[in-house]
Amino acid sequence: SQTIHQWPATLVQPVGSPLSLECTVEGTSNPNLYWYRQAAGRGLQLLFYSVGIGQISSEVPQNLSASRPQDRQFILSSKKLLLSDSGFYLCASRWGGGTGELFFGEGSRLTVL
Amino acid sequence: GIQVEQSPPDLILQEGANSTLRCNFSDSVNNLQWFHQNPWGQLINLFYIPSGTKQNGRLSATTVATERYSLLYISSSQTTDSGVYFCAVNNAGNMLTFGGGTRLMVKP
């Protein structure tokens, strides 16, 4: 099965500062990659997904952006953080398109002060 | 898009009790997964079950695709079963749609 690594695990940042969260995947090639955010401790909101290098689809308008510079690397960024960007960010990977099994990384907890 | 509803939203059990969690979805699916989010936030894969029945220890799941629902059974619950259980489905394209989750607390 796949292994998804995320870092940093915890981050406290001031409003207006930049952000970079990284996700790397082991055990598969050419996966679909996803960034989710969990703000309220329950629901998962899909932010971005990617089906290949340099291909990014955004699900919601926001202050964040994503990039996929390598096949198994997915990065979530912001130039200037807002208070509302606080939350738990989860990277996920799936091989095999729509019928493949989705696996999650450990998550990155972001607090914007 | 497809709608996914989970019930109950919250559940409190005494250790050793059994429970059934339900996931209803509004359209046909080609992928259904159950996840457990532990108190530390980690999402753990429980079942990949677009149809049929599977069992893994004290947990089992059944998906009746023609009637658009899936059930997760937890038997002899333990405190470590506490957390949030999510159902997620895929009916087209590359995205899974998640339900709102069932928050389970198992008391010793």
Contacts between the chains, C-beta under 8 A, distances in Angstrom:
chain1	res1	chain2	res2	distance
A	32	B	94	5.2
A	34	B	95	7.8
A	38	B	41	7.7
A	41	B	84	7.8
A	42	B	84	6.2
A	42	B	100	6.2
A	42	B	101	4.8
A	42	B	103	7.0
A	43	B	98	7.1
A	43	B	100	5.8
A	43	B	101	7.0
A	44	B	86	7.1
A	44	B	98	4.8
A	46	B	95	6.2
A	49	B	94	6.1
A	49	B	95	6.4
A	51	B	94	6.2
A	59	B	95	7.8
A	88	B	41	5.6
A	90	B	43	6.6
A	94	B	94	7.7
A	94	B	96	8.0
A	97	B	94	6.4
A	98	B	30	6.0
A	98	B	31	6.2
A	98	B	90	4.9
A	98	B	92	6.8
A	98	B	93	6.1
A	98	B	94	5.8
A	99	B	30	5.1
A	99	B	31	5.1
A	99	B	50	7.5
A	99	B	90	7.1
A	100	B	31	7.4
A	101	B	31	7.8
A	101	B	33	6.6
A	101	B	45	6.8
A	101	B	48	4.6
A	102	B	33	6.2
A	102	B	45	7.9
A	102	B	88	7.1
A	102	B	96	5.7
A	103	B	45	6.4
A	104	B	35	7.6
A	104	B	42	7.6
A	104	B	43	4.1
A	106	B	41	7.9
A	106	B	42	5.9
A	107	B	41	5.0
A	107	B	42	6.8
A	107	B	43	7.8
A	109	B	41	7.2
